[in-house]
Amino acid sequence: MDFSLEQNLQDDVGKARQFVRNRLLPLEKLPESFDEHENIRLDLLNDLRNEVKALGLWAPQMPGSLGGLGYGPVGMAALYEQMNYSIFGPVCFNCAAPDDGNMYILNKVGTEEQKQIWLQPIVSGDARSSFAMTEPAPGGGSDPGMIRTTAERVGSKWVINGTKWYITGAGVASHFIVLARTGVKSSNALTAFLFHRDEPGWAIKRRIGIMGPEEHGGHCELIFNGLELDDSRILLGEGQGLKVAQIRLGLARLTHCMRWLGLAQRAIDIASAYASERSGFGMKLIDRESIRLKLGKAAMDVETGRVMTMRAAWRIEQGSKARQDVSIAKIIVSELLNRVVSDAIQICGAKGYSKDLVLEWIYRYGRQALLVDGSTEVHEMVIANFMLKDDQDFWCWGRGAD
């Protein structure tokens, strides 16, 4: 693969980089920029989103016909790492989870009517969305086959009952996708349904507190108690819920990696700047071998993550599902994010641990990277399964679509 970027993409990467550094980074230093959940204040966010639209950088992952820039996974990889150099970045450009993944799956498999009703408002920034899959034990988590929420056919309607939790963004979402059991066979047991927050038959039981800063809308527990939906609300088709989840989560895992690489680069830059200014025992910290070793290892880790993420993005554009590539990138990038930020805090000492720097925010936020969209251990099993099935073909440079 060729790692060079086309000129229009280079130009957009440069514009995104400039906006993030000149406009967003100064806002991170102001306490009044944050809401009560340590994310960007919504009224400020709306102003910034309008500025992004005026710059022509809005929704880079969506087709131009819907108001986006039309980039595929390779372009997204180049842009997302620049956008998430700021903790405020992704949501300002409309490429933050969970909207990012929901827009992708709706654009990929939705009918034209569903795209108009459910997708376009999210792309335009007029609606937020959520994907309701995870359940309390013994329900489904990393294994969707364990989902216990049911959708039962009653006349012309589907009646949904069950519980979901850790549903990101549910507190502010108006458009939802929910996975429910409509059959007994593992291959076609699940169906994905679309519903609106104003419809009766469901409620948010609580917003679950977490150790890190929260996305807008938090991570909520949802109770379904007789939500009634008709066939027009089914996404892709009855019994195709597992396929919907697989399509959505495949790229969503990779877009997480793209964004996390931006945060890791930010941590390195903060630590390098501090070490260049701070002196002790007669020399700058940056001139100490121990500090340079940490920074060199961090730079190597990030570059490794970038290569693996871009390789997976490129393979997806070539028509592959790239499942093992995505799992490899997910493990590498989630682990390097936690390691790099931890070392950056160590270099910055007490200041790194304090709220004077954004490192502690990234550190708490980054811990979820080892868990969300499949834990490290789940992805290790995925990789092992491919290796055992493919034997020596696993190591082939020219793997075809999988």
WODA-V837746 format. One record per residue. N is the residue number from 1. PHI is phi in degrees with one decimal (NA if undefined). OMEGA is omega in whole degrees, -180 to 180 (none if undefined). Layout:
((N,PHI,OMEGA) (N,PHI,OMEGA))
//
This chain:
((1,NA,-180) (2,-101.8,-176) (3,-86.9,179) (4,-73.4,-177) (5,-103.8,175) (6,-62.6,-171) (7,-60.9,-179) (8,-64.6,177) (9,-70.0,176) (10,-56.7,-179) (11,-63.2,-180) (12,-69.2,175) (13,-60.8,179) (14,-64.0,178) (15,-65.9,179) (16,-63.9,179) (17,-59.0,-179) (18,-65.6,-180) (19,-63.5,-179) (20,-61.7,-175) (21,-75.0,-176) (22,-86.0,-174) (23,-105.3,-173) (24,-86.9,-176) (25,-58.2,177) (26,-61.0,-179) (27,-69.2,179) (28,-63.1,-177) (29,-82.5,-176) (30,-101.9,180) (31,-55.5,-178) (32,-72.7,177) (33,-77.2,-172) (34,-101.5,171) (35,-90.1,-176) (36,-71.4,179) (37,-107.9,175) (38,69.4,173) (39,-119.1,-176) (40,-66.5,-180) (41,-60.8,-171) (42,-64.1,180) (43,-67.4,175) (44,-66.3,178) (45,-58.6,-179) (46,-60.9,178) (47,-63.7,-179) (48,-67.4,178) (49,-62.7,177) (50,-65.0,177) (51,-66.4,178) (52,-62.9,178) (53,-60.6,180) (54,-64.9,179) (55,-79.8,-178) (56,77.7,-178) (57,-117.7,-173) (58,-76.9,173) (59,46.0,-175) (60,-62.3,-175) (61,-88.9,-177) (62,-102.7,-179) (63,-61.3,178) (64,-60.6,180) (65,-63.9,179) (66,-101.1,179) (67,106.1,179) (68,-101.7,-178) (69,-101.2,174) (70,80.7,180) (71,-80.4,172) (72,-88.2,-176) (73,-55.9,180) (74,-65.8,177) (75,-63.6,178) (76,-61.4,-180) (77,-60.1,-179) (78,-66.9,-177) (79,-81.8,-173) (80,-63.8,180) (81,-66.7,175) (82,-69.2,-177) (83,-67.7,-180) (84,-93.8,166) (85,-66.2,171) (86,-104.2,177) (87,-67.0,178) (88,-90.9,-166) (89,-60.7,-171) (90,-53.9,-176) (91,-69.2,178) (92,-69.2,-178) (93,-96.2,-177) (94,61.2,175) (95,-133.0,179) (96,-98.0,172) (97,-73.9,0) (98,-89.7,-179) (99,-58.2,-178) (100,-56.3,-180) (101,-67.5,-180) (102,-69.1,176) (103,-63.2,-179) (104,-61.1,-176) (105,-70.2,178) (106,-65.1,178) (107,-69.8,-176) (108,-75.5,-171) (109,-124.6,-178) (110,-70.9,172) (111,-71.6,179) (112,-61.5,178) (113,-66.2,178) (114,-64.6,178) (115,-62.5,-179) (116,-65.9,-175) (117,-81.5,-169) (118,-103.1,-176) (119,-90.4,-172) (120,-55.4,179) (121,-62.7,178) (122,-71.9,179) (123,-61.7,-178) (124,-71.7,-178) (125,88.5,-179) (126,-90.4,-180) (127,-142.4,172) (128,-110.9,-172) (129,-138.9,-179) (130,-151.3,-179) (131,-121.7,-173) (132,-102.1,179) (133,-125.4,-171) (134,-68.5,-178) (135,-130.1,172) (136,-65.2,175) (137,-59.3,10) (138,-92.4,-179) (139,-78.6,-173) (140,-79.0,172) (141,-130.6,175) (142,-64.7,178) (143,-105.0,-179) (144,-62.2,179) (145,-63.1,-179) (146,-92.4,-177) (147,-59.3,-177) (148,-111.0,175) (149,-58.6,-174) (150,-114.0,169) (151,-125.1,-176) (152,-105.7,179) (153,-73.2,176) (154,-130.0,-175) (155,66.3,180) (156,-94.1,-175) (157,-116.1,168) (158,-105.5,-179) (159,-109.4,-173) (160,-105.7,178) (161,-137.7,178) (162,149.8,-177) (163,-133.5,173) (164,-124.7,174) (165,-147.9,-171) (166,54.2,-179) (167,-91.2,-172) (168,-67.4,175) (169,79.8,-173) (170,-62.7,-176) (171,-65.6,180) (172,-119.3,-176) (173,-73.4,171) (174,-112.7,179) (175,-112.0,-175) (176,-126.3,166) (177,-118.1,180) (178,-124.7,176) (179,-96.7,180) (180,-138.7,-178) (181,-83.9,177) (182,-121.1,-180) (183,-151.0,-177) (184,-114.2,180) (185,-77.9,-176) (186,-62.5,-175) (187,-76.5,-178) (188,-139.1,-174) (189,-82.9,-172) (190,-112.5,176) (191,-135.1,178) (192,-97.9,-179) (193,-120.0,175) (194,-103.4,174) (195,-148.7,-178) (196,-107.1,-175) (197,-62.7,-177) (198,-83.6,-179) (199,-79.2,180) (200,-74.8,176) (201,103.0,176) (202,-154.9,179) (203,-159.1,171) (204,-87.0,-179) (205,-75.8,-179) (206,-166.3,170) (207,-97.8,-172) (208,-85.1,178) (209,-68.3,179) (210,-130.3,-177) (211,-75.7,-175) (212,-103.9,171) (213,-60.5,-173) (214,-109.0,167) (215,-62.6,175) (216,-59.0,-178) (217,93.2,174) (218,63.1,-179) (219,-129.4,-165) (220,-114.1,171) (221,-99.9,-177) (222,-114.3,177) (223,-115.7,176) (224,-105.5,-176) (225,-136.8,178) (226,92.8,174) (227,-64.5,-176) (228,-107.1,-179) (229,-135.6,178) (230,-98.4,-174) (231,-64.4,-180) (232,-67.2,-179) (233,-90.6,180) (234,-80.0,180) (235,-97.8,178) (236,78.0,179) (237,143.7,178) (238,-60.9,179) (239,80.5,-178) (240,-103.9,-177) (241,-63.6,179) (242,-64.3,178) (243,-64.8,176) (244,-58.1,-180) (245,-63.0,-179) (246,-65.3,179) (247,-64.7,-178) (248,-65.2,-173) (249,-73.2,180) (250,-57.0,179) (251,-75.4,-179) (252,-60.0,177) (253,-60.4,-178) (254,-72.6,178) (255,-67.0,171) (256,-56.5,-179) (257,-59.4,179) (258,-56.1,-178) (259,-69.4,-178) (260,-61.6,178) (261,-63.0,176) (262,-64.7,178) (263,-65.3,179) (264,-64.9,177) (265,-61.7,178) (266,-61.4,-180) (267,-62.1,179) (268,-62.3,-179) (269,-64.3,178) (270,-63.8,-180) (271,-64.8,179) (272,-64.0,180) (273,-64.1,179) (274,-64.4,-179) (275,-64.2,180) (276,-74.6,-179) (277,-99.1,-172) (278,-86.0,177) (279,-113.0,176) (280,-164.1,179) (281,55.6,170) (282,86.2,179) (283,-155.6,177) (284,-70.4,177) (285,-59.2,-177) (286,-63.3,-179) (287,-88.9,178) (288,-82.6,-178) (289,-60.4,-178) (290,-62.5,179) (291,-72.7,-180) (292,-64.8,177) (293,-63.3,178) (294,-62.9,-179) (295,-67.2,179) (296,-64.3,178) (297,-63.6,180) (298,-63.3,179) (299,-62.7,178) (300,-63.6,179) (301,-59.9,-178) (302,-63.7,-180) (303,-66.0,175) (304,-61.8,178) (305,-63.1,179) (306,-63.9,-179) (307,-63.9,-179) (308,-67.2,179) (309,-67.4,-180) (310,-67.9,177) (311,-63.4,179) (312,-63.5,179) (313,-61.8,-180) (314,-64.8,-179) (315,-65.5,176) (316,-64.0,179) (317,-65.9,178) (318,-84.4,177) (319,104.4,179) (320,-86.2,169) (321,-75.4,175) (322,51.9,-173) (323,-63.7,180) (324,-70.7,179) (325,-65.7,178) (326,-64.6,179) (327,-63.6,178) (328,-62.7,179) (329,-62.9,-179) (330,-60.0,179) (331,-67.1,-176) (332,-59.6,-174) (333,-72.6,179) (334,-63.6,-180) (335,-71.7,-179) (336,-68.0,178) (337,-58.6,-180) (338,-65.6,-179) (339,-69.8,-177) (340,-65.6,-179) (341,-67.5,177) (342,-61.2,179) (343,-67.6,178) (344,-64.1,176) (345,-63.3,180) (346,-60.4,180) (347,-64.8,-177) (348,-83.3,176) (349,63.1,-177) (350,-59.6,180) (351,-64.2,178) (352,-66.6,-180) (353,-80.1,-177) (354,-87.2,177) (355,-83.6,173) (356,-68.3,176) (357,-119.8,-178) (358,-81.0,-177) (359,-59.1,-178) (360,-66.9,176) (361,-62.9,-179) (362,-64.1,-179) (363,-62.0,180) (364,-68.7,179) (365,-64.7,-174) (366,-67.7,-179) (367,-62.2,180) (368,-67.4,-176) (369,-59.0,-180) (370,-79.4,-175) (371,-120.6,-170) (372,-68.6,179) (373,52.7,180) (374,99.4,180) (375,-67.9,177) (376,-52.8,-177) (377,-64.7,178) (378,-63.7,-179) (379,-71.0,174) (380,-63.2,177) (381,-66.7,177) (382,-59.2,-179) (383,-63.6,179) (384,-62.2,180) (385,-62.4,178) (386,-66.1,-179) (387,-62.7,-179) (388,-70.6,-180) (389,-75.3,-173) (390,-87.4,-178) (391,54.6,-176) (392,-68.8,178) (393,-67.3,177) (394,-59.7,-176) (395,-92.6,-177) (396,-68.5,180) (397,-68.3,-174) (398,-105.4,179) (399,-55.7,179) (400,-85.7,179) (401,-62.9,-179) (402,-115.5,none))
//
